[in-house]
Amino acid sequence: MTNTQQAKRKPGTPGRFSRWMQRTTAARMSKKIRGGKAQMMGMDVLVLNTVGRRSGEPRATPLAWFPDGDSWLVVASGGGSQHPDWHANLTAHPDKVSVEFPGQDAVPVTAQRLGKAERDEAWQRIVAAQPRLGKYQSKSEREYPVIRLTRR
């Protein structure tokens, strides 16, 4: 990347190598989850399947999830500075979202961003289960969206 390209890029946005590394790591983690690995770094994990908002290409993102009755909660932390790409993809194509749990087939889901009161209540449960997310949130200027995934 040239100095001019670096100067034009917004702080906190990943460069070409970083995007490649993110996609490579996500693909490896997704493969492990599909193969039956249920936890990573002490968190329950799933694969979130979306469609790229601009490309229309399928995207698979490994994420930590938290139980919410018959639904599942995921947090759109995105490294703190901005919503992650999967959040934009999910918002652009809400009818094309599914999840995969370790060793299972994809389940179509409806995604709903939680409103303030619901988010605050859910956030307390999430942070109780994984305090590190509370630490990440405290270092960010934006509030992480919490998304409920419900089987269609």
C-alpha positions, -999 to +999 in steps of 0.1 A: +000+000+000+014+034-010+016+064+014-012+080-006-034+050-001-026+049+036-034+086+040-068+082+022-079+052+044-099+061+075-082+052+108-093+018+121-103+005+086-085-027+076-061-027+047-059-053+020-037-076+039-058-073+070-090-082+050-072-112+035-061-123+070-097-118+084-112-139+056-085-166+058-090-169+096-128-169+093-127-196+067-105-218+089-126-212+119-158-219+100-144-252+088-136-262+123-171-253+135-187-272+106-165-302+116-179-302+151-158-277+172-183-261+195-161-237+214-133-213+207-116-191+233-141-204+259-171-192+239-198-212+221-195-206+184-217-208+153-212-199+116-234-169+105-242-172+067-251-139+050-249-125+014-225-097+006-244-064+004-225-053-027-211-085-042-241-107-037-216-135-028-222-159+001-203-150+033-196-172+063-186-156+096-177-175+128-192-158+158-197-163+195-233-168+205-253-166+236-286-183+245-318-163+245-347-188+250-353-205+217-332-178+199-295-169+199-278-136+205-247-123+186-227-091+192-216-069+163-183-057+179-163-055+147-130-047+165-146-017+182-143+011+157-172+002+133-199-023+127-185-055+112-192-063+075-215-092+085-238-067+102-241-046+070-247-078+050-274-090+074-291-056+073-290-054+035-303-090+030-323-100+061-341-127+042-309-145+033-295-153+067-288-187+083-267-202+111-247-234+114-240-250+147-211-274+151-216-305+129-251-295+119-268-282+087-277-246+082-308-232+099-326-202+083-331-174+108-346-140+111-323-114+125-336-086+148-314-058+162-324-053+199-338-020+210-323-001+239-342-018+268-339-053+254-303-047+245-294-035+280-310-065+296-294-089+271-260-071+274-259-078+312-263-115+305-237-115+278-211-097+299-218-120+329-210-149+306-181-133+289-166-103+308-141-096+281-169-082+259-176-056+285-140-046+285-140-043+247-172-022+248-157+001+274-129+009+249-152+018+221-171+051+214-200+032+198-225+009+214-222-026+200-254-038+185-269-070+198-287-091+173-313-118+180-313-147+156-346-167+156-353-198+136-377-191+107 
